[in-house]
Amino acid sequence: MVSPAIGLAFLPLVMTLLIRYRFYFVLFYRAVLVRVWRDCRTGLSREERAFQYVLTHATPGDPESILDAFDAWCSKVEFISNIGPKKGKILDRLLSEQSPLTVLELGAHCGYSTVRMARALPLGARLYSLEMDQKNAAIAEKVIRLAGFDDDIVELIVCPSDEVIPRLRSDYGLEKLDFVFMDHWKKCYLPDLQMLEGSGLLGKGSMILADNVLFPGAPNFLRHVRRCGLYEWRVHRATLEYSKGIRDGMAELIYQGTK
Protein backbone atom coordinates (compact mmCIF):
# COMPACT_ATOMS: atom_id res chain seq x y z
CA MET A 1 0.00 0.00 0.00
CA VAL A 2 1.33 3.41 -0.98
CA SER A 3 1.93 5.67 1.98
CA PRO A 4 0.36 9.16 2.08
CA ALA A 5 3.84 10.69 2.03
CA ILE A 6 4.69 9.02 -1.29
CA GLY A 7 1.33 10.05 -2.70
CA LEU A 8 1.92 13.66 -1.73
CA ALA A 9 5.38 13.54 -3.29
CA PHE A 10 3.83 12.72 -6.67
CA LEU A 11 1.03 15.29 -6.35
CA PRO A 12 3.00 18.20 -7.93
CA LEU A 13 3.87 15.98 -10.92
CA VAL A 14 0.25 14.92 -11.38
CA MET A 15 -0.96 18.50 -11.13
CA THR A 16 1.66 19.64 -13.65
CA LEU A 17 0.57 16.96 -16.13
CA LEU A 18 -3.10 17.82 -15.66
CA ILE A 19 -2.46 21.49 -16.29
CA ARG A 20 -0.11 20.95 -19.24
CA TYR A 21 -2.35 18.47 -21.02
CA ARG A 22 -5.74 19.77 -19.88
CA PHE A 23 -6.89 20.58 -23.42
CA TYR A 24 -6.12 17.02 -24.52
CA PHE A 25 -8.07 15.61 -21.56
CA VAL A 26 -11.03 17.79 -22.51
CA LEU A 27 -10.77 16.59 -26.12
CA PHE A 28 -10.66 12.94 -24.98
CA TYR A 29 -13.75 13.50 -22.85
CA ARG A 30 -15.70 15.23 -25.64
CA ALA A 31 -14.54 13.07 -28.56
CA VAL A 32 -14.47 9.64 -26.88
CA LEU A 33 -16.27 9.39 -23.55
CA VAL A 34 -19.29 11.51 -24.50
CA ARG A 35 -19.54 9.71 -27.83
CA VAL A 36 -19.51 6.23 -26.26
CA TRP A 37 -22.11 7.24 -23.67
CA ARG A 38 -24.42 8.79 -26.25
CA ASP A 39 -23.96 5.86 -28.65
CA CYS A 40 -25.19 3.50 -25.94
CA ARG A 41 -28.00 5.78 -24.80
CA THR A 42 -29.42 6.68 -28.21
CA GLY A 43 -28.55 3.72 -30.43
CA LEU A 44 -27.49 6.22 -33.08
CA SER A 45 -24.05 7.11 -34.37
CA ARG A 46 -22.51 10.49 -33.58
CA GLU A 47 -22.94 11.53 -37.21
CA GLU A 48 -26.62 10.54 -37.18
CA ARG A 49 -27.17 12.59 -34.04
CA ALA A 50 -25.47 15.58 -35.65
CA PHE A 51 -27.65 15.26 -38.75
CA GLN A 52 -30.81 15.16 -36.64
CA TYR A 53 -29.70 18.39 -34.98
CA VAL A 54 -28.92 20.04 -38.33
CA LEU A 55 -32.23 18.88 -39.77
CA THR A 56 -34.16 20.58 -36.97
CA HIS A 57 -32.04 23.74 -36.66
CA ALA A 58 -31.04 24.62 -40.24
CA THR A 59 -32.97 26.04 -43.18
CA PRO A 60 -33.15 23.73 -46.22
CA GLY A 61 -31.43 25.24 -49.21
CA ASP A 62 -29.35 27.61 -47.05
CA PRO A 63 -25.74 26.36 -46.84
CA GLU A 64 -24.76 28.99 -44.26
CA SER A 65 -27.46 27.90 -41.81
CA ILE A 66 -26.39 24.28 -42.22
CA LEU A 67 -22.77 25.16 -41.44
CA ASP A 68 -23.89 27.26 -38.45
CA ALA A 69 -25.96 24.35 -37.11
CA PHE A 70 -23.00 21.98 -37.44
CA ASP A 71 -20.71 24.47 -35.71
CA ALA A 72 -23.18 24.88 -32.84
CA TRP A 73 -23.48 21.12 -32.41
CA CYS A 74 -19.73 20.48 -32.55
CA SER A 75 -18.92 23.36 -30.18
CA LYS A 76 -21.59 22.78 -27.55
CA VAL A 77 -22.80 19.19 -27.81
CA GLU A 78 -20.36 16.68 -29.33
CA PHE A 79 -16.97 16.97 -30.98
CA ILE A 80 -16.78 16.07 -34.67
CA SER A 81 -13.58 16.65 -36.61
CA ASN A 82 -14.94 18.97 -39.28
CA ILE A 83 -12.63 21.70 -40.54
CA GLY A 84 -14.67 24.15 -38.44
CA PRO A 85 -15.28 27.89 -38.87
CA LYS A 86 -11.79 29.23 -38.12
CA LYS A 87 -9.78 27.03 -40.48
CA GLY A 88 -12.80 27.08 -42.76
CA LYS A 89 -12.20 30.77 -43.41
CA ILE A 90 -8.75 29.91 -44.76
CA LEU A 91 -10.36 27.35 -47.07
CA ASP A 92 -12.95 29.93 -48.15
CA ARG A 93 -10.25 32.49 -48.96
CA LEU A 94 -8.15 30.07 -51.00
CA LEU A 95 -11.18 28.94 -53.00
CA SER A 96 -12.09 32.56 -53.66
CA GLU A 97 -8.55 33.31 -54.86
CA GLN A 98 -8.23 30.18 -57.00
CA SER A 99 -11.77 30.00 -58.46
CA PRO A 100 -11.26 26.29 -59.26
CA LEU A 101 -13.52 24.53 -61.75
CA THR A 102 -12.60 20.95 -60.84
CA VAL A 103 -12.28 20.12 -57.13
CA LEU A 104 -11.51 16.83 -55.40
CA GLU A 105 -12.32 16.25 -51.74
CA LEU A 106 -10.76 13.28 -49.96
CA GLY A 107 -12.88 12.58 -46.89
CA ALA A 108 -16.42 13.97 -46.98
CA HIS A 109 -17.25 12.54 -43.54
CA CYS A 110 -20.75 13.95 -42.85
CA GLY A 111 -20.70 16.66 -45.53
CA TYR A 112 -19.63 19.79 -43.63
CA SER A 113 -16.57 20.63 -45.70
CA THR A 114 -18.36 19.52 -48.87
CA VAL A 115 -21.08 22.11 -48.31
CA ARG A 116 -18.50 24.70 -47.28
CA MET A 117 -16.62 24.26 -50.54
CA ALA A 118 -19.63 23.87 -52.82
CA ARG A 119 -21.09 27.19 -51.71
CA ALA A 120 -17.82 28.97 -52.60
CA LEU A 121 -17.28 27.53 -56.07
CA PRO A 122 -17.73 29.59 -59.24
CA LEU A 123 -20.51 28.94 -61.72
CA GLY A 124 -19.86 25.79 -63.73
CA ALA A 125 -17.50 24.22 -61.19
CA ARG A 126 -17.85 20.61 -60.09
CA LEU A 127 -16.84 18.99 -56.80
CA TYR A 128 -16.00 15.28 -56.58
CA SER A 129 -16.21 14.21 -52.94
CA LEU A 130 -14.89 10.84 -51.76
CA GLU A 131 -16.00 9.03 -48.61
CA MET A 132 -15.17 5.39 -47.94
CA ASP A 133 -17.54 4.84 -44.98
CA GLN A 134 -20.98 3.98 -46.35
CA LYS A 135 -22.90 5.14 -43.28
CA ASN A 136 -21.13 8.49 -43.17
CA ALA A 137 -21.56 8.84 -46.93
CA ALA A 138 -25.32 8.34 -46.58
CA ILE A 139 -25.45 11.19 -44.07
CA ALA A 140 -23.17 13.37 -46.22
CA GLU A 141 -25.51 12.80 -49.17
CA LYS A 142 -28.47 14.03 -47.13
CA VAL A 143 -26.56 17.06 -45.88
CA ILE A 144 -25.36 18.01 -49.36
CA ARG A 145 -28.85 17.75 -50.85
CA LEU A 146 -30.36 19.57 -47.85
CA ALA A 147 -28.00 22.45 -48.64
CA GLY A 148 -29.42 22.59 -52.16
CA PHE A 149 -26.56 21.10 -54.20
CA ASP A 150 -27.46 18.55 -56.85
CA ASP A 151 -25.34 16.02 -58.78
CA ASP A 152 -24.35 18.64 -61.34
CA ILE A 153 -22.42 20.51 -58.64
CA VAL A 154 -21.41 17.78 -56.17
CA GLU A 155 -20.82 14.14 -57.01
CA LEU A 156 -20.39 11.95 -53.94
CA ILE A 157 -18.26 8.86 -54.58
CA VAL A 158 -18.47 6.10 -51.97
CA CYS A 159 -15.16 4.30 -52.28
CA PRO A 160 -11.65 4.33 -50.79
CA SER A 161 -9.43 7.03 -52.25
CA ASP A 162 -6.72 4.60 -53.37
CA GLU A 163 -9.27 2.87 -55.60
CA VAL A 164 -10.78 6.04 -57.07
CA ILE A 165 -7.74 8.24 -57.75
CA PRO A 166 -6.30 5.92 -60.44
CA ARG A 167 -9.74 5.92 -62.17
CA LEU A 168 -10.51 9.65 -62.09
CA ARG A 169 -9.41 10.11 -65.69
CA SER A 170 -10.91 6.94 -67.17
CA ASP A 171 -14.17 6.70 -65.17
CA TYR A 172 -14.94 10.36 -64.48
CA GLY A 173 -13.40 12.07 -67.48
CA LEU A 174 -11.15 14.38 -65.49
CA GLU A 175 -8.21 15.99 -67.27
CA LYS A 176 -6.92 18.26 -64.52
CA LEU A 177 -7.60 18.93 -60.84
CA ASP A 178 -7.54 22.60 -59.91
CA PHE A 179 -8.00 22.10 -56.16
CA VAL A 180 -7.69 19.11 -53.82
CA PHE A 181 -8.82 19.14 -50.19
CA MET A 182 -7.49 16.34 -47.95
CA ASP A 183 -9.24 15.59 -44.68
CA HIS A 184 -9.40 11.80 -44.52
CA TRP A 185 -7.14 9.28 -42.77
CA LYS A 186 -3.81 11.01 -42.16
CA LYS A 187 -1.88 7.85 -43.02
CA CYS A 188 -3.38 8.11 -46.52
CA TYR A 189 -2.15 11.65 -47.18
CA LEU A 190 1.25 10.66 -48.55
CA PRO A 191 0.25 7.65 -50.72
CA ASP A 192 -2.73 9.56 -52.10
CA LEU A 193 -0.57 12.60 -52.88
CA GLN A 194 1.93 10.38 -54.67
CA MET A 195 -0.89 8.76 -56.66
CA LEU A 196 -2.12 12.21 -57.67
CA GLU A 197 1.42 13.16 -58.71
CA GLY A 198 1.62 10.06 -60.90
CA SER A 199 -1.87 10.44 -62.35
CA GLY A 200 -1.06 13.45 -64.50
CA LEU A 201 -4.08 15.28 -63.05
CA LEU A 202 -2.00 17.91 -61.27
CA GLY A 203 -1.02 20.83 -63.48
CA LYS A 204 1.15 23.83 -62.75
CA GLY A 205 -0.77 25.90 -60.20
CA SER A 206 -2.97 23.08 -58.92
CA MET A 207 -3.52 23.56 -55.19
CA ILE A 208 -3.68 20.91 -52.48
CA LEU A 209 -4.89 21.83 -49.00
CA ALA A 210 -4.36 19.20 -46.29
CA ASP A 211 -5.97 19.59 -42.88
CA ASN A 212 -4.67 18.37 -39.50
CA VAL A 213 -1.05 18.05 -40.59
CA LEU A 214 0.17 19.01 -37.09
CA PHE A 215 -2.51 17.28 -34.99
CA PRO A 216 -3.05 14.35 -35.23
CA GLY A 217 -0.26 15.03 -37.72
CA ALA A 218 1.06 13.79 -41.06
CA PRO A 219 4.86 13.86 -40.68
CA ASN A 220 5.65 11.59 -43.66
CA PHE A 221 3.45 13.72 -45.89
CA LEU A 222 5.19 16.92 -44.79
CA ARG A 223 8.61 15.32 -45.19
CA HIS A 224 7.81 14.34 -48.77
CA VAL A 225 6.49 17.82 -49.60
CA ARG A 226 9.60 19.41 -48.17
CA ARG A 227 12.04 17.13 -50.01
CA CYS A 228 10.42 16.43 -53.38
CA GLY A 229 10.74 19.95 -54.81
CA LEU A 230 7.43 19.75 -56.65
CA TYR A 231 5.59 22.38 -54.63
CA GLU A 232 5.61 25.84 -53.25
CA TRP A 233 4.16 25.26 -49.83
CA ARG A 234 3.38 26.68 -46.43
CA VAL A 235 1.58 25.64 -43.26
CA HIS A 236 -1.29 27.76 -42.01
CA ARG A 237 -1.01 27.44 -38.25
CA ALA A 238 -4.23 27.30 -36.25
CA THR A 239 -5.84 25.43 -33.39
CA LEU A 240 -7.74 22.18 -33.63
CA GLU A 241 -11.34 22.66 -34.70
CA TYR A 242 -13.83 23.26 -31.86
CA SER A 243 -11.01 23.10 -29.31
CA LYS A 244 -8.75 25.41 -27.37
CA GLY A 245 -5.04 25.11 -26.80
CA ILE A 246 -4.30 22.25 -29.22
CA ARG A 247 -2.04 23.44 -32.01
CA ASP A 248 -2.83 22.33 -35.53
CA GLY A 249 -2.31 23.50 -39.08
CA MET A 250 -3.22 23.09 -42.73
CA ALA A 251 -0.62 22.55 -45.43
CA GLU A 252 -1.11 24.58 -48.60
CA LEU A 253 0.70 23.13 -51.62
CA ILE A 254 0.93 24.70 -55.08
CA TYR A 255 2.13 22.23 -57.69
CA GLN A 256 5.03 23.49 -59.80
CA GLY A 257 5.46 20.48 -62.05
CA THR A 258 8.21 17.92 -62.37
CA LYS A 259 11.82 18.99 -62.18
Salt bridges, closest charged atoms under 4 A:
ASP39 OD2 - ARG35 NE 4.00
ASP39 OD1 - ARG49 NH1 2.86
GLU47 OE2 - ARG46 NH2 3.18
GLU47 OE2 - HIS109 NE2 2.89
GLU64 OE2 - ARG119 NE 2.59
GLU78 OE2 - ARG38 NE 3.90
GLU78 OE2 - ARG49 NE 2.71
ASP92 OD2 - ARG116 NH2 2.90
ASP92 OD1 - ARG119 NH1 3.12
GLU97 OE2 - ARG93 NH1 3.21
GLU141 OE2 - ARG145 NE 2.78
ASP151 OD1 - ARG145 NH2 2.65
GLU155 OE1 - ARG126 NH2 2.61
ASP171 OD2 - ARG167 NH1 2.53
GLU175 OE1 - ARG169 NH1 3.07
ASP178 OD1 - LYS176 NZ 3.94
ASP183 OD1 - LYS186 NZ 3.16
ASP192 OD2 - HIS184 NE2 2.68
GLU197 OE2 - HIS224 NE2 3.01
ASP211 OD1 - LYS87 NZ 2.76
GLU241 OE1 - LYS87 NZ 2.62
ASP248 OD2 - LYS87 NZ 2.72
GLU252 OE1 - HIS236 NE2 2.55
